[in-house]
Every structure is written in C-alpha cells, then in structure tokens.
Amino acid sequence: MKQRTPVSKIMSTNLVTLNNTDDLTSAEELFKLHEIRHIPVVSGNDVIGMLSHTDLMRVSYAENVEEYETEVGVVLNSIFTIDQVMAKNVECVKETDTIKEVAQILATREFHALPVTDTNDKLVGIVTSTDLIQYLLEQY
C-alpha cells in the first residue's frame, strides 16, 4: 500500500452543492437524483456545513408515507431550514492530504464524508468512507 497517496486520487469531483438558502425539498431531490448521501453546503466559495441524507431523515417524520409526500415537503420546509439541519463546523481536508490522514479523521470523528479543498480553500471534491473502503479493497 502506498504511504503518501493524496486524497485527490480517491475523492469525488463531480460535486453537488447546496446553499444555506436552499430548501430541504430541493436537497431531498438532489439526494435522490444523484444517488448520493452527503452534500456540502456552501456560501460563496466557503464550505459552511455538510448535509447528509441521514440528517434530512431525522427531521422528516413521514419518508415512507408516499401519499403525503407533497404535503410533508411543504411542512418540512416550513419548519426547518438547511442551516438548522446541516452539520456545522465540518472539518475540511486538503487535496494534498494523504489517504491515511483522511482515514484517521473518518475513524476518530463521527464524519462519513469530508469536503476537500485546494490550497486557496476552494471546494474541489468530497471524500467519503465508501471512497476509502473502495480504495482499501483495490489494494488487496
């Protein structure tokens, strides 16, 4: 296994992002459309949080009740904002950080995804625990 492989080798670069002024219905549509579980929340070029599908499900009390789906979306958006639901103070990693360094963060913190930034703190990717597991599987 290579010791100094940068996280840029395994991160996803086809980014889907949200703004904290977007609504939760839009977020849910993005989760479904792109079949993803984590979306960085940005304000301009700054990463201000991370919204996970799990975060959204925690505040959605009727995900499995399809006949009320439209009404639930309206209720959900009138009660909560992305800013209230997202994880704040998310730790970002640099694209030059090693996979080992990222693995240590994911193993010791409760994160399942981390935004990846360049040297100017611009969002350039996202790395998930699934990306890490796939990388490890490729090594064997």
C-alpha positions in Angstrom: 0.0 0.0 0.0 1.4 3.4 -0.9 2.0 5.5 2.1 1.8 9.0 0.7 -1.1 8.7 -1.8 -3.0 12.0 -1.7 -6.8 12.0 -1.1 -7.2 13.6 -4.5 -6.7 10.1 -6.0 -9.9 8.8 -4.4 -12.2 11.8 -3.9 -15.3 12.6 -6.0 -15.0 15.7 -8.1 -18.5 15.8 -9.6 -19.8 18.0 -6.9 -23.3 18.6 -5.9 -23.6 21.5 -3.5 -26.3 23.4 -1.6 -26.5 26.9 -0.4 -27.8 27.5 3.1 -30.7 29.5 1.5 -31.9 26.4 -0.5 -34.8 24.5 0.9 -34.9 20.9 2.2 -37.2 19.7 -0.6 -34.5 20.7 -3.1 -31.9 18.9 -1.0 -34.0 15.8 -0.9 -34.5 15.9 -4.7 -30.7 16.2 -5.2 -30.1 13.2 -2.9 -32.5 11.1 -5.0 -31.4 12.5 -8.4 -27.7 11.9 -7.9 -28.0 8.9 -5.6 -25.7 10.4 -3.0 -25.7 10.6 0.8 -23.7 13.8 1.5 -23.9 17.3 0.1 -21.5 20.2 1.1 -23.3 23.4 2.0 -21.5 26.5 0.7 -21.8 30.2 1.0 -20.0 31.7 -2.0 -16.7 29.8 -2.1 -16.8 28.9 1.6 -17.8 25.5 2.9 -20.1 26.2 5.9 -21.5 22.8 6.5 -22.5 19.3 5.3 -25.9 17.9 4.9 -26.3 14.2 5.0 -29.4 12.2 3.9 -29.5 10.9 7.4 -29.7 14.5 8.8 -32.7 15.1 6.5 -34.4 11.8 7.5 -34.0 12.8 11.2 -36.3 15.7 10.7 -38.6 14.1 8.2 -41.2 12.1 10.0 -43.0 10.6 7.0 -40.4 9.5 4.5 -42.3 6.2 4.0 -45.7 7.7 3.6 -45.8 8.3 -0.2 -49.4 9.6 -0.5 -48.5 12.5 1.8 -45.1 13.2 0.2 -46.1 16.6 -1.3 -47.7 17.8 2.0 -44.7 16.6 4.0 -42.3 18.6 1.8 -44.3 21.7 2.4 -44.5 21.0 6.2 -40.8 20.1 6.3 -39.8 23.3 4.6 -42.0 25.5 6.7 -40.4 24.1 9.9 -36.7 23.6 9.2 -34.0 25.2 7.1 -30.8 23.7 5.7 -28.9 25.9 8.2 -30.8 24.2 11.1 -30.3 20.7 9.9 -26.8 20.6 8.4 -23.7 19.7 10.4 -21.7 22.9 11.1 -18.0 23.3 11.8 -17.2 20.5 9.4 -13.6 19.6 9.1 -12.2 20.1 5.6 -9.2 18.3 4.3 -6.8 19.5 1.6 -6.5 17.6 -1.7 -2.8 17.0 -0.9 -3.6 15.4 2.5 -2.8 11.7 2.4 -5.4 9.0 2.4 -4.0 7.8 5.7 -4.6 11.2 7.3 -8.2 11.3 6.0 -8.8 7.8 7.2 -7.6 8.8 10.7 -10.2 11.6 10.7 -13.0 9.4 9.5 -12.1 6.7 12.0 -11.9 9.0 15.0 -14.7 11.5 14.3 -18.3 10.9 13.6 -18.0 12.1 10.0 -18.8 9.8 7.0 -17.8 12.5 4.4 -15.4 15.3 4.3 -15.2 18.3 1.9 -11.8 18.5 0.1 -10.4 21.9 -0.6 -7.4 23.2 -2.6 -4.7 25.5 -1.2 -7.0 28.5 -1.5 -9.7 26.8 0.5 -11.9 26.4 -2.6 -14.1 23.3 -2.6 -12.7 20.8 -5.1 -14.1 17.5 -4.0 -15.7 15.3 -1.4 -14.3 12.1 0.1 -16.5 9.5 1.9 -15.9 6.5 4.0 -17.1 4.5 0.9 -14.3 6.0 -1.2 -11.9 4.9 1.5 -13.2 1.4 1.6 -13.1 1.0 -2.2 -9.5 2.2 -2.2 -8.6 -0.3 0.5 -10.3 -3.1 -1.4 -8.3 -2.2 -4.5 -5.1 -2.7 -2.5 -5.9 -6.4 -1.9 
